[in-house]
């Protein structure tokens, strides 16, 4: 059975997000590089992501949960 590392999961998420119309890849990359445990995101931005790229937002939200990153709406 193959073991998948967190780094591999993160790289997979980033790969899936490249070229998408939203800036979700920037969020993932920033959380990864800075090793953040909390991110503050304006509610309007989340509403935009949900409307414009719902599948990718769900992917990122699941990744944030896996990484134990708390999302705070502002």
Secondary structure, 3 states (H helix, E strand, C coil): CCCCCHHHHHHHHHHHHCCCCCCHHHHHHHHHHHCCCEEEECHHHHHHHHHHCHHHHHHHHHHHHHCCCEEEEC
